[in-house]
Amino acid sequence: MAELERDSAPMRLLRAMDDLGAKGRTDVNVELEPEVLARAELPLDSDILDPAMEWLLREGALRPNYAMDGVAARVGGGRRYGIHFNITEHGFDLLNIHPNV
C-alpha cells in the first residue's frame, strides 16, 4: 500500500489543486493550502510531499508563480504552505489521462 500511495501522490495533489482552486483554468493561482493537502491525503510533514511536488514541477504539470509569492509576503496574514503555482495545459492533460486518481 505504501508504494501505491507514493506513486499516486503527485496526481492526488494535482487533482486536489484543480478541484479546490484552478477548476480547469491555467490562469488561476493555486497553493499548498491545508485544504489541498487534506484532499490529497498528504500531511505537510509527509515524506511523500516533497517528491510529489518535485515530480509535478519536473514533469511540467505545475509552473511556479513567483509574482504571487511576492504579494503573499507583502500582505502577510496566515501561514503559507509552499509557493504558489499555476497548473499547466500538460498538467490538465495528465489529469485527463489519469481520471481515477
N, C-alpha and C positions, 0 to 999 in steps of 0.2 A: 504493500500500500504506500509506503513512504516514497518509493521510486515513482509511482504513478502520480502522487501528489507533487513531487518535484518537477516531473515532466509537464504536467498540466498547469503549473503555476503561472508561467508567462501569459497564457491565453486566458486564464481566470482573471488575472489582473487587468489585462487589456479589455476584456468583456465588462468588468466592473467599471472601469474608467468610461467606457462608452455608455453603459446603462445609466450611470449616475451623473454623467457630465456631458460628454460630447454628443451623444444621441445621433450618431451618424454624420457629424459635421467635422471637417478638418480645421475649421477656423475657431473652434471653441477650446478654450484653455481647460485642461484637467490637471489635477494634482493628487498626490498621495494622501488624501484625507482619511481620517479614521473610518468613515463610512465605506470608502472604496476598499480599504484593506479588509474590513469585516466582510463585505460582499465576496471578496476574492478568497476569504478564509486564510489570510496571511497576516499574522500579527506583526507589528512593527519590529519586534526583536527576533523574528523568524530568520533562520539561516538560509531560507529559500528566497526571501525577498530580494536581496541584492543580486543573486544570479538571475532571477527572473527579470529584473529591471535592466541588467546588463544585456541580456539576450534581446529584449524588446528594442533597446537602443541600437545594438549592433545589427539587428535584422532590419532596422529602418522602419519599424512599426510605430515608434514614437519619435518625435522631434522635440528637443528641449526648447522651452520658451523662456529665454533669459530675460526678455523685456518684462515679463510678468513677475519674475523673481525680484527685479528692482522695485517694482510697485509694491509688492508684498513687504519688502524690507522697509520701505518708507512709511507705509500705512501702519504696520505693527499689528497689534491685536493678538489673536490666538496663535498657538504654535503651528508652524508649517511642517508638514511631514514630507520633506523632499522638495525637489524643484518642480517647476511647472512644465507641462508638456502639451503638445497637440498630437492627436492620433493622425497618422498619415494615411493616404489612399492605400498604401501597401498594408498598413495595419488593419484597415477595414476589409481588404481582400482576405487577410488571414482569418478574420472573424467569420467571413462568409465560407471559407474553406473548412473551418472547424466550428460548425454551428452548435454542436452539442457540448461544448466546453464552457 
